[in-house]
Amino acid sequence: MKYLTISGERAVMSVIVKIPIPYKGLIRGERVLPLKGKSIRELIKNLEEGSPGVEETVFNEGGNLKRYIKIFVNRREIAFLDGLKTILKDGDKVVIILAVGGG
């Protein structure tokens, strides 16, 4: 299966990325994207190449996920896997969630 990356480059290995509605403006209005990346960090870097501002939105100054951003790979939160180093396989489903609290 081949997908186009945001940059228009062909990629054989890809994962499906779902983006929360508040951030869809960063990625040209899309909510579901096929992208490539060997790890979560690389996937976000590739997302940034086609949509500048994604890294700034997702990462804090230390290069870690902002505390209200949650990322899941195949329904498992990366905090319980290998964090941003979590290895991705062809066909994985990645979901980025904006955790919201209230009271």
C-alpha atoms as an extended CHARMM CRD file, in Angstrom:
* protein
*
       103  EXT
         1         1  MET       CA              0.0000000000        0.0000000000        0.0000000000  PROA      1               0.0000000000
         2         2  LYS       CA              1.3860000000        3.4280000000       -0.9000000000  PROA      2               0.0000000000
         3         3  TYR       CA              0.3760000000        6.7580000000        0.5380000000  PROA      3               0.0000000000
         4         4  LEU       CA              1.3850000000       10.2960000000       -0.2170000000  PROA      4               0.0000000000
         5         5  THR       CA              3.0980000000       12.0910000000        2.6090000000  PROA      5               0.0000000000
         6         6  ILE       CA              2.2920000000       15.7480000000        3.2790000000  PROA      6               0.0000000000
         7         7  SER       CA              5.3560000000       16.7450000000        1.2600000000  PROA      7               0.0000000000
         8         8  GLY       CA              3.9830000000       14.7900000000       -1.7100000000  PROA      8               0.0000000000
         9         9  GLU       CA              6.7210000000       12.1670000000       -1.4880000000  PROA      9               0.0000000000
        10        10  ARG       CA              5.6750000000        8.5170000000       -1.8960000000  PROA      10              0.0000000000
        11        11  ALA       CA              6.0610000000        6.3120000000        1.1500000000  PROA      11              0.0000000000
        12        12  VAL       CA              5.6950000000        2.5440000000        1.3290000000  PROA      12              0.0000000000
        13        13  MET       CA              5.5590000000        2.2840000000        5.1160000000  PROA      13              0.0000000000
        14        14  SER       CA              2.9190000000        4.5320000000        6.5830000000  PROA      14              0.0000000000
        15        15  VAL       CA              0.6480000000        4.9690000000        9.5180000000  PROA      15              0.0000000000
        16        16  ILE       CA             -2.7100000000        6.6910000000        9.7660000000  PROA      16              0.0000000000
        17        17  VAL       CA             -2.6960000000        9.7720000000       11.9940000000  PROA      17              0.0000000000
        18        18  LYS       CA             -5.8750000000       11.2770000000       13.4590000000  PROA      18              0.0000000000
        19        19  ILE       CA             -5.6350000000       14.9050000000       14.5800000000  PROA      19              0.0000000000
        20        20  PRO       CA             -7.9550000000       16.6610000000       17.0640000000  PROA      20              0.0000000000
        21        21  ILE       CA            -10.3840000000       19.2070000000       15.6240000000  PROA      21              0.0000000000
        22        22  PRO       CA             -8.7570000000       22.2220000000       17.3740000000  PROA      22              0.0000000000
        23        23  TYR       CA             -5.5100000000       21.4910000000       15.4650000000  PROA      23              0.0000000000
        24        24  LYS       CA             -6.9040000000       20.6950000000       12.0210000000  PROA      24              0.0000000000
        25        25  GLY       CA             -6.0730000000       24.2480000000       10.8790000000  PROA      25              0.0000000000
        26        26  LEU       CA             -2.3970000000       23.3920000000       11.2850000000  PROA      26              0.0000000000
        27        27  ILE       CA             -2.6780000000       20.6170000000        8.7390000000  PROA      27              0.0000000000
        28        28  ARG       CA             -4.7530000000       22.2270000000        5.9990000000  PROA      28              0.0000000000
        29        29  GLY       CA             -8.1010000000       21.2160000000        7.4890000000  PROA      29              0.0000000000
        30        30  GLU       CA             -7.4180000000       17.4740000000        7.3690000000  PROA      30              0.0000000000
        31        31  ARG       CA             -8.2770000000       15.2740000000       10.3500000000  PROA      31              0.0000000000
        32        32  VAL       CA             -6.9200000000       11.9380000000        9.1350000000  PROA      32              0.0000000000
        33        33  LEU       CA             -3.5790000000       11.7000000000        7.3550000000  PROA      33              0.0000000000
        34        34  PRO       CA             -1.4480000000        8.8570000000        6.0510000000  PROA      34              0.0000000000
        35        35  LEU       CA              2.1550000000        9.6340000000        7.0330000000  PROA      35              0.0000000000
        36        36  LYS       CA              5.4500000000        7.8580000000        7.4280000000  PROA      36              0.0000000000
        37        37  GLY       CA              7.7250000000        7.6460000000       10.4250000000  PROA      37              0.0000000000
        38        38  LYS       CA              9.7290000000        5.0010000000       12.2370000000  PROA      38              0.0000000000
        39        39  SER       CA              8.8920000000        6.4610000000       15.6530000000  PROA      39              0.0000000000
        40        40  ILE       CA              6.4070000000        8.9120000000       17.1200000000  PROA      40              0.0000000000
        41        41  ARG       CA              9.0550000000       11.6480000000       17.2480000000  PROA      41              0.0000000000
        42        42  GLU       CA              9.9340000000       11.0950000000       13.5560000000  PROA      42              0.0000000000
        43        43  LEU       CA              6.2570000000       11.0270000000       12.6260000000  PROA      43              0.0000000000
        44        44  ILE       CA              5.7020000000       14.4220000000       14.2720000000  PROA      44              0.0000000000
        45        45  LYS       CA              8.8450000000       15.7620000000       12.5760000000  PROA      45              0.0000000000
        46        46  ASN       CA              7.4430000000       14.6510000000        9.2080000000  PROA      46              0.0000000000
        47        47  LEU       CA              4.1090000000       16.2450000000       10.0690000000  PROA      47              0.0000000000
        48        48  GLU       CA              5.9680000000       19.4880000000       10.8920000000  PROA      48              0.0000000000
        49        49  GLU       CA              7.6840000000       19.5030000000        7.4750000000  PROA      49              0.0000000000
        50        50  GLY       CA              4.3510000000       19.7680000000        5.7100000000  PROA      50              0.0000000000
        51        51  SER       CA              2.6020000000       21.8150000000        8.3760000000  PROA      51              0.0000000000
        52        52  PRO       CA              4.9100000000       24.2150000000       10.2310000000  PROA      52              0.0000000000
        53        53  GLY       CA              3.7650000000       24.8730000000       13.7780000000  PROA      53              0.0000000000
        54        54  VAL       CA              2.8600000000       21.3020000000       14.7070000000  PROA      54              0.0000000000
        55        55  GLU       CA              5.9820000000       20.7250000000       16.8280000000  PROA      55              0.0000000000
        56        56  GLU       CA              5.4670000000       24.0370000000       18.6250000000  PROA      56              0.0000000000
        57        57  THR       CA              1.8990000000       22.9980000000       19.4000000000  PROA      57              0.0000000000
        58        58  VAL       CA              2.7580000000       19.4850000000       20.5850000000  PROA      58              0.0000000000
        59        59  PHE       CA              6.1650000000       19.8850000000       22.3060000000  PROA      59              0.0000000000
        60        60  ASN       CA              7.2440000000       22.0180000000       25.2550000000  PROA      60              0.0000000000
        61        61  GLU       CA             10.5840000000       23.8790000000       25.3880000000  PROA      61              0.0000000000
        62        62  GLY       CA             12.3370000000       20.7060000000       26.5700000000  PROA      62              0.0000000000
        63        63  GLY       CA             11.2440000000       18.7420000000       23.5010000000  PROA      63              0.0000000000
        64        64  ASN       CA              8.7590000000       16.6080000000       25.4170000000  PROA      64              0.0000000000
        65        65  LEU       CA              5.0310000000       16.3660000000       24.8790000000  PROA      65              0.0000000000
        66        66  LYS       CA              3.0490000000       19.1250000000       26.4880000000  PROA      66              0.0000000000
        67        67  ARG       CA              1.1900000000       17.6600000000       29.4600000000  PROA      67              0.0000000000
        68        68  TYR       CA             -2.2370000000       18.0620000000       27.8560000000  PROA      68              0.0000000000
        69        69  ILE       CA             -1.2640000000       16.2690000000       24.6230000000  PROA      69              0.0000000000
        70        70  LYS       CA             -1.8570000000       12.5180000000       24.6040000000  PROA      70              0.0000000000
        71        71  ILE       CA             -0.7620000000       10.2410000000       21.7700000000  PROA      71              0.0000000000
        72        72  PHE       CA             -2.0370000000        6.7230000000       21.2500000000  PROA      72              0.0000000000
        73        73  VAL       CA             -0.7390000000        3.9860000000       18.9560000000  PROA      73              0.0000000000
        74        74  ASN       CA             -3.3330000000        1.3230000000       18.2460000000  PROA      74              0.0000000000
        75        75  ARG       CA             -5.3160000000        2.4770000000       21.3220000000  PROA      75              0.0000000000
        76        76  ARG       CA             -2.3100000000        2.3100000000       23.6680000000  PROA      76              0.0000000000
        77        77  GLU       CA             -1.0220000000        5.5440000000       25.1670000000  PROA      77              0.0000000000
        78        78  ILE       CA              2.6420000000        6.0700000000       24.3050000000  PROA      78              0.0000000000
        79        79  ALA       CA              3.3370000000        7.0030000000       27.9480000000  PROA      79              0.0000000000
        80        80  PHE       CA              2.9290000000        3.2780000000       28.6760000000  PROA      80              0.0000000000
        81        81  LEU       CA              4.9530000000        2.2040000000       25.6410000000  PROA      81              0.0000000000
        82        82  ASP       CA              8.2910000000        3.8510000000       24.8170000000  PROA      82              0.0000000000
        83        83  GLY       CA              7.1090000000        7.4680000000       24.7680000000  PROA      83              0.0000000000
        84        84  LEU       CA              8.2520000000        9.4800000000       21.7540000000  PROA      84              0.0000000000
        85        85  LYS       CA             10.6500000000        6.6280000000       20.8880000000  PROA      85              0.0000000000
        86        86  THR       CA              7.7150000000        4.2360000000       20.3440000000  PROA      86              0.0000000000
        87        87  ILE       CA              8.4530000000        2.3100000000       17.1470000000  PROA      87              0.0000000000
        88        88  LEU       CA              5.7600000000        2.3760000000       14.4640000000  PROA      88              0.0000000000
        89        89  LYS       CA              4.8530000000       -0.3630000000       12.0140000000  PROA      89              0.0000000000
        90        90  ASP       CA              3.1440000000       -0.1940000000        8.6560000000  PROA      90              0.0000000000
        91        91  GLY       CA             -0.5800000000        0.2280000000        9.1790000000  PROA      91              0.0000000000
        92        92  ASP       CA             -0.4390000000        1.4850000000       12.7830000000  PROA      92              0.0000000000
        93        93  LYS       CA             -3.1050000000        3.9630000000       13.7980000000  PROA      93              0.0000000000
        94        94  VAL       CA             -1.8700000000        7.0100000000       15.7020000000  PROA      94              0.0000000000
        95        95  VAL       CA             -4.3000000000        9.3300000000       17.4560000000  PROA      95              0.0000000000
        96        96  ILE       CA             -3.2770000000       12.6920000000       18.8860000000  PROA      96              0.0000000000
        97        97  ILE       CA             -5.6350000000       13.9260000000       21.5790000000  PROA      97              0.0000000000
        98        98  LEU       CA             -5.9280000000       17.2780000000       23.2670000000  PROA      98              0.0000000000
        99        99  ALA       CA             -6.7300000000       16.3200000000       26.8710000000  PROA      99              0.0000000000
       100       100  VAL       CA             -9.1870000000       18.8000000000       28.3480000000  PROA      100             0.0000000000
       101       101  GLY       CA            -10.1610000000       19.1340000000       31.9720000000  PROA      101             0.0000000000
       102       102  GLY       CA            -12.7410000000       21.1790000000       33.7100000000  PROA      102             0.0000000000
       103       103  GLY       CA            -14.3570000000       21.6420000000       36.9760000000  PROA      103             0.0000000000
